Amino acid sequence: MPALNVSFTEAELTRIRRAAASAGLPVKGFVHAAALDRALAVTLEAGYRHMSRALGRAEETALADRATYFAVSAMEGSL
């Protein structure tokens, strides 16, 4: 399996270790999940910007309202 070697300062690594411990995850799993979460966020943002340019203002607002509804519902676990 391909791997990625990422360097951190001692302070950054301390912050990551603490966050991983708080999340109940090993550092490797925490960093893996964080990288994938960020990659998804960037992809979704780019897709939203593309759709936003293609839509009119009213459609864009409706899309944002639906996206907010789904995001909140997902965080609350009601989806």
Phi and psi in degrees as a GROMACS rama.xvg file:
@    title "Ramachandran Plot"
@    xaxis  label "Phi"
@    yaxis  label "Psi"
@TYPE xy
-62.5113  148.642  PRO-2
-129.737  163.248  ALA-3
-130.835  126.4  LEU-4
-99.3052  113.823  ASN-5
-115.758  130.799  VAL-6
-94.5583  142.854  SER-7
-133.235  152.64  PHE-8
-72.8554  166.559  THR-9
-60.8906  -40.5846  GLU-10
-64.6257  -42.2164  ALA-11
-63.9463  -43.4268  GLU-12
-65.2915  -37.2636  LEU-13
-61.278  -44.5752  THR-14
-61.2466  -42.43  ARG-15
-65.7287  -43.7025  ILE-16
-60.4087  -44.0523  ARG-17
-64.0285  -43.4804  ARG-18
-64.7113  -41.7611  ALA-19
-62.5254  -44.2202  ALA-20
-61.8274  -42.4008  ALA-21
-62.6445  -33.2339  SER-22
-84.3886  -6.01648  ALA-23
72.2312  30.6316  GLY-24
-122.743  152.342  LEU-25
-69.3217  155.262  PRO-26
-55.6297  -44.7746  VAL-27
-58.5308  -46.1016  LYS-28
-66.4864  -37.4629  GLY-29
-64.2303  -47.9855  PHE-30
-66.0269  -39.774  VAL-31
-59.4213  -49.4417  HIS-32
-64.3812  -40.7347  ALA-33
-63.088  -41.9927  ALA-34
-64.9662  -43.8344  ALA-35
-66.6757  -39.7859  LEU-36
-60.6828  -44.2047  ASP-37
-67.3289  -40.318  ARG-38
-61.5966  -41.1842  ALA-39
-65.1769  -42.9214  LEU-40
-60.9437  -42.9911  ALA-41
-64.7205  -42.1086  VAL-42
-62.9191  -44.7583  THR-43
-65.3413  -40.3108  LEU-44
-61.4963  -43.6407  GLU-45
-64.147  -41.7298  ALA-46
-64.2425  -40.3689  GLY-47
-65.0961  -44.1601  TYR-48
-60.4582  -40.9011  ARG-49
-63.2638  -47.1681  HIS-50
-65.99  -37.2935  MET-51
-60.894  -42.2603  SER-52
-65.2731  -32.0608  ARG-53
-82.0777  -20.7104  ALA-54
-97.2554  159.079  LEU-55
-77.6506  170.189  GLY-56
-60.0851  -45.4277  ARG-57
-64.1692  -41.4685  ALA-58
-66.6271  -37.9022  GLU-59
-62.2911  -43.0659  GLU-60
-63.3882  -43.4647  THR-61
-62.827  -40.7497  ALA-62
-62.7795  -44.7898  LEU-63
-62.9148  -40.2841  ALA-64
-62.1225  -43.7751  ASP-65
-66.2274  -41.3924  ARG-66
-62.5216  -41.838  ALA-67
-63.2616  -43.7155  THR-68
-58.6385  -48.3149  TYR-69
-66.9796  -37.8869  PHE-70
-64.6206  -46.4153  ALA-71
-64.7358  -43.3459  VAL-72
-61.4462  -40.4962  SER-73
-65.473  -41.7742  ALA-74
-65.8812  -34.8774  MET-75
-80.6921  -10.9882  GLU-76
77.2605  20.8972  GLY-77
-97.7641  6.71055  SER-78
